[in-house]
Amino acid sequence: MSELIERVGVSVFVQIILEGWNELFLLLLIVVMQVGKYRDNSNELVSKVKIPLTGELVIFYSAIFVYNLANIITLIYGGHNSPSAYYVMRIGVFCYYLVGAFQTVFFLDVIKSYIARKNGDKRLERVIIGFQLIEVLNVLLLIATPFTNALYSIDAANEYNRSWGYYVWQGITIVTFLFIGVAALLYRKQNDRFVKRIIAIAFLFPMAGFLMSIAYPGFNFNNIMVSIAELLLFMLYEKNKTDVTLKYGYELEKAKTELAESRLAVEEAKSQTLMAQIQPHFINNSLMAIRARCFDHPEIYDSITDFSRYLRSNFEALGDTRLILFEQEMDNIEAYLSLEKANFGDRLRVEYDIDFDDFLVPALSVQPLVENAVRHGVGTYDKGGTVTISVHRDKGNIIVEVRDEGLGRKEITEQQSKRRGIGVENVRKRMKYMTDGRLDIFSSEQGTTARLTIADPQMKRENSNNDNSIS
C-alpha cells in the first residue's frame, strides 16, 4: 500500500479510494434497479406502469462502472514496471476511451428517442445520427492509437501521456454535448419534466468534467462529475417512479369507481325503465279493481275515478314531448282539483274564466302552476281561498293565468319552497323551448299570479292572409 502511495502520489491515491467506493455504490444501484424491475414486473399494479428511462439508466450505470474501473486500473498500474502491468495498462486506457465513446453515442440515442422521435422532428434525428457518425471517427482514432500514438502514448515507465488527438477527442465530445444541451433547450416545453431534468444533469456534469480536465491536466475530473450525476439521476428516477405509480393508482381507482357508478346507473336505468313500463298499467288496473268495489259509495268512487284520470294524464304526458290541446291539459287539471277538493273541502274554491281552449301547450305546463296555487297559495291559510284559471287573448298573444289569494309564503318549509322553485323553472324552460312563450310570476298583497304568454297562431294566420291580400 505504501509503495502504491509513494508511486502514484497522495492525490491520485485518494482518487483511487473515492472511485473504488463509487464502484461499490454503482453496483448497489444496479442491483437495486434490477431487483426493483423484477419486483415491479411481479406487482399487478406497477407492472402496468411504464417508467421512462428504466432500461437506459441501467445501461448507463453499467457503462459508468466499466468506465470507472478502467480509470482505476490506469491509476494503479501507471508507472508500475512488470510484464502484466504493461498489458493491463494498455487495455485499461483503451477500454476507458472506448466506454467514454459508447456513453456519448448512447446519450445521443436517448436524445434521438425522447426528443427527436417523440416530437416527430426528422431533421433533428438526422443531425443526431450525424453526430453519432462523428463519434465513430473518434473510435477509429482510438483504434489507430496503439500503432500511431495519435490519441495518447504510454512511455517506457508505463506512464500514460496525452497526445494531440486527445484534444480532438475532447473537442468533438464537448461540441456533441453542447449540441445535446441546445436540442434539450429548444424542446424544453415539449419534454416531460422528468426527462428534461435527466437530460440536464447528464449534460451539465460531464460537460463540467471535460472542461475541468482540460484546465487541470493533472487530475481526472470526468469520473468525479459522472459520479455526482449518477447519484442525482437515481434520486430523480426513484421520485418519478413513485409519482408515476401513485398517479396511475389514483387514475385506476378513479376509473374503477366511474365504471362501477356507470354500471350502477345502467342497472338503475334498466330498473326505472321496467318500472315505467309496469307501474302505469298496474296502478290503473288496481285502481279500477278498487273502484269497482266502491260503487255503493259515490264519493269514494268519484275520487278514485279522478285519481285514475290524473295519473293516466301524467303518465301519458311523461312519455310525450309533443304539444297537446289546452282542453286535454284542463282535463288533467280538473281531475287534480277534484282530488284536492276532497281533501280541502269548502276551503278550496275554483273559478274558471276560459274564453277558448283550442290551442296548444306543453303537457303538464299549467297543472304545476295550479298545484302551486292550491298548495302554497290556498292550503297554507286556515280559511282557504280561491284559485282562478283564466284564458284570453291580448295583443296577439294567448294569456293563461292561474291566480290565488295569498302570497304563497306562509308556513312553507325550505324543502317545499325549493320544490316549488324547481317546478316553476321547469315550466319556464319548457315554455321557452317548445312554444317560444314565457312564464311570469307576480305577487302582491292580493295574491300571486302565474301568467303564461304564448304567441297566438290565429293572429299569425290572419296577419299572413292580410299580407297576401295587400300584395
C-alpha positions as CSV (number, residue, x, y, z in Angstrom):
1,M,0.0,0.0,0.0
2,S,2.8,2.4,0.9
3,E,4.6,1.5,-2.3
4,L,1.4,2.4,-4.3
5,I,1.1,5.7,-2.4
6,E,4.7,6.5,-3.0
7,R,4.5,5.7,-6.7
8,V,1.2,7.4,-7.6
9,G,1.1,10.2,-5.0
10,V,-1.4,11.0,-2.3
11,S,-3.8,12.9,-4.5
12,V,-4.1,10.0,-7.0
13,F,-4.4,7.5,-4.2
14,V,-7.3,9.5,-2.7
15,Q,-8.9,9.5,-6.2
16,I,-8.5,5.7,-6.4
17,I,-10.2,5.3,-3.0
18,L,-13.1,7.6,-3.9
19,E,-13.6,5.9,-7.2
20,G,-13.4,2.5,-5.5
21,W,-16.2,3.5,-3.2
22,N,-18.1,4.9,-6.1
23,E,-17.8,1.5,-7.8
24,L,-19.4,-0.2,-4.8
25,F,-22.2,2.4,-4.9
26,L,-22.7,1.8,-8.6
27,L,-23.0,-1.9,-8.1
28,L,-25.6,-1.3,-5.4
29,L,-27.6,1.0,-7.7
30,I,-27.5,-1.6,-10.5
31,V,-28.6,-4.4,-8.2
32,V,-31.4,-2.2,-6.6
33,M,-32.7,-1.2,-10.0
34,Q,-32.6,-4.8,-11.3
35,V,-34.3,-6.2,-8.2
36,G,-36.9,-3.3,-8.3
37,K,-37.5,-4.1,-12.0
38,Y,-38.1,-7.8,-11.2
39,R,-40.5,-6.9,-8.3
40,D,-42.3,-4.3,-10.5
41,N,-43.0,-7.0,-13.1
42,S,-44.5,-9.3,-10.5
43,N,-46.6,-6.5,-9.0
44,E,-50.1,-6.3,-10.5
45,L,-50.4,-2.5,-10.3
46,V,-46.8,-1.4,-11.0
47,S,-46.3,-3.9,-13.9
48,K,-48.8,-1.9,-15.9
49,V,-47.0,1.4,-15.4
50,K,-44.3,2.3,-17.8
51,I,-41.5,4.1,-16.0
52,P,-39.4,6.1,-18.6
53,L,-35.6,5.6,-18.9
54,T,-35.5,2.5,-16.7
55,G,-33.5,0.4,-19.1
56,E,-31.4,3.3,-20.3
57,L,-30.3,4.2,-16.7
58,V,-29.3,0.5,-16.0
59,I,-27.1,0.6,-19.2
60,F,-25.8,4.0,-18.3
61,Y,-24.8,2.8,-14.8
62,S,-23.2,-0.3,-16.1
63,A,-21.1,1.7,-18.6
64,I,-20.0,4.1,-15.8
65,F,-19.0,1.1,-13.8
66,V,-16.7,-0.2,-16.5
67,Y,-15.5,3.4,-17.2
68,N,-14.5,4.0,-13.6
69,L,-13.0,0.5,-13.4
70,A,-10.8,1.2,-16.4
71,N,-9.7,4.5,-14.9
72,I,-8.8,2.9,-11.5
73,I,-6.7,0.3,-13.4
74,T,-4.8,3.0,-15.2
75,L,-4.2,4.9,-11.9
76,I,-3.0,1.8,-10.1
77,Y,-0.7,0.4,-12.8
78,G,0.6,3.7,-14.1
79,G,4.4,3.7,-13.5
80,H,4.5,0.1,-12.5
81,N,7.0,-2.0,-14.5
82,S,6.1,-5.6,-14.9
83,P,5.1,-7.8,-17.9
84,S,1.5,-8.0,-16.7
85,A,1.3,-4.2,-15.9
86,Y,2.4,-3.5,-19.5
87,Y,-0.7,-5.2,-20.9
88,V,-3.1,-4.2,-18.1
89,M,-2.2,-0.5,-18.5
90,R,-2.8,-0.5,-22.3
91,I,-6.0,-2.5,-22.1
92,G,-7.3,-0.2,-19.3
93,V,-6.6,3.0,-21.1
94,F,-8.1,1.6,-24.4
95,C,-11.3,0.5,-22.6
96,Y,-11.6,3.8,-20.8
97,Y,-11.7,5.7,-24.0
98,L,-13.9,3.1,-25.7
99,V,-16.6,3.2,-22.9
100,G,-16.4,7.0,-23.0
101,A,-17.3,7.0,-26.7
102,F,-20.1,4.5,-26.1
103,Q,-21.6,6.7,-23.4
104,T,-21.6,9.7,-25.8
105,V,-23.2,7.6,-28.6
106,F,-25.7,6.1,-26.1
107,F,-26.7,9.5,-24.8
108,L,-27.2,10.8,-28.3
109,D,-29.5,7.8,-28.9
110,V,-31.6,8.7,-25.8
111,I,-31.9,12.3,-27.2
112,K,-33.0,10.8,-30.5
113,S,-35.7,8.7,-28.9
114,Y,-37.1,11.1,-26.3
115,I,-36.8,14.4,-28.2
116,A,-36.5,13.9,-32.0
117,R,-38.8,10.9,-32.4
118,K,-41.2,11.9,-29.7
119,N,-41.7,15.3,-31.4
120,G,-41.6,13.9,-34.9
121,D,-38.6,16.0,-35.9
122,K,-36.9,14.1,-38.7
123,R,-34.3,16.8,-39.3
124,L,-33.1,16.7,-35.7
125,E,-33.0,12.9,-35.9
126,R,-30.7,13.1,-39.0
127,V,-28.4,15.6,-37.2
128,I,-28.2,13.3,-34.2
129,I,-27.2,10.4,-36.5
130,G,-24.6,12.7,-38.0
131,F,-23.1,13.3,-34.5
132,Q,-23.1,9.6,-33.8
133,L,-21.1,9.0,-37.1
134,I,-18.6,11.7,-36.0
135,E,-18.2,9.8,-32.7
136,V,-17.3,6.8,-34.9
137,L,-14.3,8.8,-36.2
138,N,-13.2,9.2,-32.6
139,V,-13.4,5.4,-32.2
140,L,-11.3,5.0,-35.4
141,L,-8.8,7.4,-34.0
142,L,-8.7,5.3,-30.8
143,I,-8.2,2.0,-32.8
144,A,-5.2,3.6,-34.6
145,T,-3.6,5.0,-31.4
146,P,-1.7,1.8,-30.3
147,F,0.1,2.0,-33.6
148,T,0.4,5.8,-34.0
149,N,0.2,7.3,-30.5
150,A,-2.4,9.7,-32.0
151,L,-4.7,9.9,-29.0
152,Y,-2.3,9.0,-26.2
153,S,1.0,7.3,-25.5
154,I,2.4,5.0,-22.8
155,D,6.1,5.6,-22.2
156,A,8.8,3.2,-21.1
157,A,7.9,3.8,-17.4
158,N,4.4,2.6,-18.2
159,E,3.0,6.1,-17.7
160,Y,0.0,7.5,-19.6
161,N,0.6,10.7,-21.6
162,R,-1.9,12.7,-23.7
163,S,-1.2,13.3,-27.4
164,W,-2.5,15.7,-30.0
165,G,-5.5,13.5,-30.7
166,Y,-6.7,13.8,-27.1
167,Y,-7.7,17.4,-27.7
168,V,-9.5,16.4,-30.9
169,W,-11.4,13.7,-29.0
170,Q,-12.3,16.1,-26.2
171,G,-13.2,18.8,-28.7
172,I,-15.6,16.5,-30.6
173,T,-17.1,15.3,-27.3
174,I,-17.6,18.9,-26.0
175,V,-19.3,20.0,-29.2
176,T,-21.5,16.9,-29.1
177,F,-22.7,17.7,-25.6
178,L,-23.2,21.3,-26.4
179,F,-25.4,20.2,-29.3
180,I,-27.3,18.0,-26.9
181,G,-27.8,20.9,-24.5
182,V,-29.1,23.2,-27.3
183,A,-31.5,20.5,-28.5
184,A,-32.9,19.9,-25.0
185,L,-33.2,23.7,-24.5
186,L,-35.1,24.2,-27.8
187,Y,-37.5,21.4,-26.9
188,R,-37.8,22.1,-23.2
189,K,-41.6,22.9,-23.4
190,Q,-42.4,19.7,-25.3
191,N,-40.4,17.5,-22.9
192,D,-41.7,15.7,-19.9
193,R,-40.3,17.4,-16.7
194,F,-38.6,14.2,-15.6
195,V,-36.9,13.6,-18.9
196,K,-35.9,17.3,-19.1
197,R,-34.2,17.1,-15.7
198,I,-32.4,13.8,-16.6
199,I,-31.0,15.3,-19.8
200,A,-30.0,18.5,-17.9
201,I,-28.0,16.6,-15.3
202,A,-26.5,14.2,-17.8
203,F,-25.4,17.2,-19.9
204,L,-24.1,19.7,-17.3
205,F,-22.0,17.5,-15.1
206,P,-20.0,15.6,-17.8
207,M,-19.5,18.9,-19.6
208,A,-18.1,20.5,-16.4
209,G,-15.8,17.4,-16.0
210,F,-14.5,17.8,-19.6
211,L,-13.7,21.4,-19.2
212,M,-12.0,21.0,-15.8
213,S,-9.9,18.1,-17.0
214,I,-8.6,20.2,-19.8
215,A,-7.9,23.1,-17.5
216,Y,-6.2,20.9,-14.8
217,P,-4.5,18.0,-16.7
218,G,-3.1,16.5,-13.5
219,F,-6.4,15.4,-12.2
220,N,-9.3,13.5,-13.8
221,F,-12.5,15.4,-13.1
222,N,-14.6,13.4,-15.6
223,N,-15.2,10.5,-13.2
224,I,-16.0,12.7,-10.2
225,M,-18.6,14.7,-12.2
226,V,-20.1,11.5,-13.6
227,S,-20.3,10.0,-10.1
228,I,-22.2,13.0,-8.8
229,A,-24.5,12.9,-11.9
230,E,-25.3,9.2,-11.3
231,L,-26.5,9.8,-7.7
232,L,-28.7,12.7,-8.8
233,L,-30.1,10.6,-11.6
234,F,-31.0,7.8,-9.3
235,M,-32.8,10.1,-6.9
236,L,-34.8,11.7,-9.7
237,Y,-35.7,8.2,-11.1
238,E,-37.0,6.9,-7.8
239,K,-39.0,10.0,-7.2
240,N,-40.5,9.9,-10.7
241,K,-41.2,6.2,-10.3
242,T,-43.2,6.9,-7.1
243,D,-45.1,9.8,-8.6
244,V,-46.0,7.9,-11.8
245,T,-47.1,4.8,-9.8
246,L,-49.2,6.8,-7.4
247,K,-50.8,8.7,-10.3
248,Y,-51.6,5.5,-12.1
249,G,-53.0,4.0,-9.0
250,Y,-55.2,7.1,-8.4
251,E,-56.4,7.1,-12.0
252,L,-57.0,3.4,-11.9
253,E,-59.2,3.7,-8.7
254,K,-61.0,6.7,-10.3
255,A,-61.7,4.7,-13.4
256,K,-62.9,1.7,-11.4
257,T,-65.2,4.0,-9.4
258,E,-66.5,5.6,-12.5
259,L,-67.1,2.2,-14.1
260,A,-68.9,1.0,-11.0
261,E,-71.0,4.1,-11.0
262,S,-71.7,3.8,-14.7
263,R,-72.8,0.1,-14.3
264,L,-75.0,1.1,-11.3
265,A,-76.5,3.9,-13.4
266,V,-77.2,1.4,-16.2
267,E,-78.8,-1.0,-13.8
268,E,-80.9,1.8,-12.2
269,A,-82.0,2.9,-15.7
270,K,-83.0,-0.6,-16.6
271,S,-85.0,-0.8,-13.4
272,Q,-86.6,2.5,-13.9
273,T,-87.5,1.6,-17.5
274,L,-89.0,-1.6,-16.4
275,M,-91.0,0.1,-13.6
276,A,-92.1,2.8,-16.0
277,Q,-93.4,0.0,-18.3
278,I,-95.1,-1.9,-15.5
279,Q,-96.4,0.7,-13.0
280,P,-98.9,2.8,-15.1
281,H,-100.8,-0.3,-16.2
282,F,-100.5,-2.0,-12.8
283,I,-101.7,1.1,-10.9
284,N,-104.5,1.9,-13.3
285,N,-105.8,-1.7,-13.2
286,S,-105.5,-1.8,-9.4
287,L,-107.5,1.5,-9.1
288,M,-110.2,0.2,-11.4
289,A,-110.5,-3.0,-9.3
290,I,-110.8,-0.9,-6.1
291,R,-113.3,1.5,-7.7
292,A,-115.5,-1.5,-8.7
293,R,-115.8,-2.4,-5.1
294,C,-116.9,1.2,-4.2
295,F,-119.9,1.5,-6.4
296,D,-122.2,1.9,-3.4
297,H,-120.0,4.8,-2.1
298,P,-120.3,7.6,-4.7
299,E,-117.8,9.9,-3.1
300,I,-115.1,7.3,-2.9
301,Y,-116.0,6.0,-6.4
302,D,-115.6,9.5,-7.9
303,S,-112.3,10.2,-6.0
304,I,-110.8,7.0,-7.4
305,T,-112.1,7.9,-10.9
306,D,-110.5,11.4,-10.6
307,F,-107.2,10.0,-9.3
308,S,-107.1,7.4,-12.1
309,R,-107.7,10.2,-14.7
310,Y,-105.0,12.3,-13.1
311,L,-102.4,9.5,-13.1
312,R,-103.2,8.5,-16.6
313,S,-102.8,12.0,-17.9
314,N,-99.5,12.4,-16.1
315,F,-98.1,9.1,-17.3
316,E,-99.1,9.9,-20.9
317,A,-97.5,13.4,-20.6
318,L,-94.2,12.0,-19.3
319,G,-93.9,9.8,-22.4
320,D,-94.9,12.5,-24.9
321,T,-92.8,15.5,-25.8
322,R,-95.3,17.0,-28.3
323,L,-97.7,19.8,-27.6
324,I,-101.2,19.0,-26.6
325,L,-104.5,20.8,-26.7
326,F,-105.2,23.0,-23.7
327,E,-108.5,21.1,-23.5
328,Q,-106.5,18.0,-22.6
329,E,-104.4,19.9,-20.1
330,M,-107.7,21.1,-18.5
331,D,-108.9,17.5,-18.2
332,N,-105.8,16.7,-16.1
333,I,-106.3,20.0,-14.1
334,E,-109.9,19.2,-13.3
335,A,-109.1,15.7,-12.2
336,Y,-106.4,17.1,-9.9
337,L,-108.7,19.8,-8.5
338,S,-111.4,17.2,-7.8
339,L,-109.0,15.3,-5.6
340,E,-107.9,18.5,-3.8
341,K,-111.5,19.5,-3.2
342,A,-112.0,16.1,-1.5
343,N,-109.0,17.0,0.7
344,F,-109.7,20.7,1.4
345,G,-113.5,20.7,1.2
346,D,-115.1,24.2,1.2
347,R,-111.7,25.8,1.9
348,L,-110.8,25.4,-1.8
349,R,-112.8,27.3,-4.3
350,V,-112.1,27.3,-8.1
351,E,-113.3,29.8,-10.7
352,Y,-112.9,29.4,-14.5
353,D,-112.7,32.3,-16.9
354,I,-111.8,30.5,-20.1
355,D,-112.7,32.2,-23.5
356,F,-111.4,29.3,-25.6
357,D,-109.4,26.1,-25.3
358,D,-108.4,25.1,-28.9
359,F,-104.7,26.0,-28.7
360,L,-101.6,24.0,-27.9
361,V,-99.4,24.0,-24.8
362,P,-96.7,21.7,-23.5
363,A,-98.1,18.8,-21.4
364,L,-98.1,19.5,-17.7
365,S,-97.3,23.2,-18.1
366,V,-100.4,24.6,-16.4
367,Q,-101.1,21.8,-13.9
368,P,-97.9,22.5,-11.8
369,L,-99.0,26.2,-11.6
370,V,-102.4,25.2,-10.3
371,E,-100.8,22.8,-7.8
372,N,-98.6,25.6,-6.5
373,A,-101.6,27.9,-6.2
374,V,-103.5,25.2,-4.2
375,R,-100.7,24.0,-2.0
376,H,-98.8,27.3,-1.4
377,G,-101.4,30.0,-2.1
378,V,-104.5,28.4,-0.5
379,G,-103.5,25.4,1.5
380,T,-101.3,27.4,3.9
381,Y,-104.3,29.6,5.1
382,D,-106.8,28.3,7.6
383,K,-109.7,30.0,5.8
384,G,-108.6,28.7,2.4
385,G,-109.1,30.7,-0.7
386,T,-110.0,30.8,-4.4
387,V,-107.9,29.6,-7.4
388,T,-108.8,31.3,-10.7
389,I,-107.9,29.9,-14.1
390,S,-108.4,32.2,-17.0
391,V,-107.6,32.2,-20.7
392,H,-107.9,35.2,-23.0
393,R,-106.2,37.0,-26.0
394,D,-104.2,40.1,-25.6
395,K,-102.3,42.0,-28.3
396,G,-101.6,38.9,-30.5
397,N,-100.9,36.6,-27.6
398,I,-102.7,33.9,-25.7
399,I,-102.7,34.7,-21.9
400,V,-103.2,31.8,-19.5
401,E,-103.3,32.9,-15.8
402,V,-103.5,31.0,-12.6
403,R,-104.3,33.2,-9.6
404,D,-104.6,32.6,-5.9
405,E,-105.4,34.9,-2.9
406,G,-102.3,34.5,-0.9
407,L,-98.6,35.3,-1.2
408,G,-97.7,31.7,-1.0
409,R,-95.1,32.1,1.6
410,K,-96.8,31.5,4.9
411,E,-95.8,28.2,6.7
412,I,-93.8,27.0,3.7
413,T,-90.8,24.9,4.6
414,E,-87.4,25.3,2.9
415,Q,-87.8,22.0,1.1
416,Q,-91.3,23.0,-0.2
417,S,-90.0,26.3,-1.4
418,K,-87.2,24.5,-3.2
419,R,-89.5,22.1,-4.9
420,R,-91.8,24.9,-5.9
421,G,-88.9,26.7,-7.5
422,I,-87.8,23.7,-9.4
423,G,-91.3,23.1,-10.8
424,V,-91.7,26.7,-11.9
425,E,-88.3,26.7,-13.6
426,N,-89.1,23.5,-15.4
427,V,-92.3,25.0,-16.8
428,R,-90.5,28.2,-17.8
429,K,-87.8,26.3,-19.7
430,R,-90.3,24.0,-21.5
431,M,-92.5,27.0,-22.5
432,K,-89.4,28.8,-23.9
433,Y,-88.1,25.8,-25.9
434,M,-91.4,24.3,-27.1
435,T,-93.6,27.4,-27.8
436,D,-91.2,30.3,-27.5
437,G,-93.5,31.5,-24.8
438,R,-92.7,32.8,-21.3
439,L,-93.8,32.4,-17.7
440,D,-94.0,35.4,-15.4
441,I,-94.8,35.3,-11.6
442,F,-96.4,38.3,-9.9
443,S,-97.0,38.6,-6.2
444,S,-98.8,41.3,-4.2
445,E,-100.9,41.7,-1.1
446,Q,-103.9,40.5,-3.1
447,G,-102.3,37.2,-4.1
448,T,-100.0,35.5,-6.6
449,T,-100.5,35.2,-10.4
450,A,-98.6,32.9,-12.7
451,R,-99.0,34.0,-16.3
452,L,-98.2,32.1,-19.4
453,T,-97.8,34.1,-22.6
454,I,-98.0,32.3,-25.9
455,A,-97.9,33.7,-29.4
456,D,-101.4,33.3,-30.9
457,P,-101.2,31.2,-34.0
458,Q,-104.6,32.5,-35.2
459,M,-103.3,36.1,-35.2
460,K,-100.3,34.9,-37.2
461,R,-102.5,33.3,-39.8
462,E,-104.7,36.4,-40.0
463,N,-101.6,38.6,-40.4
464,S,-100.3,36.3,-43.1
465,N,-103.6,36.4,-45.0
466,N,-103.7,40.2,-44.8
467,D,-100.2,40.5,-46.2
468,N,-101.1,38.2,-49.1
469,S,-104.2,40.3,-49.8
470,I,-102.2,43.6,-49.9
471,S,-99.6,42.1,-52.2
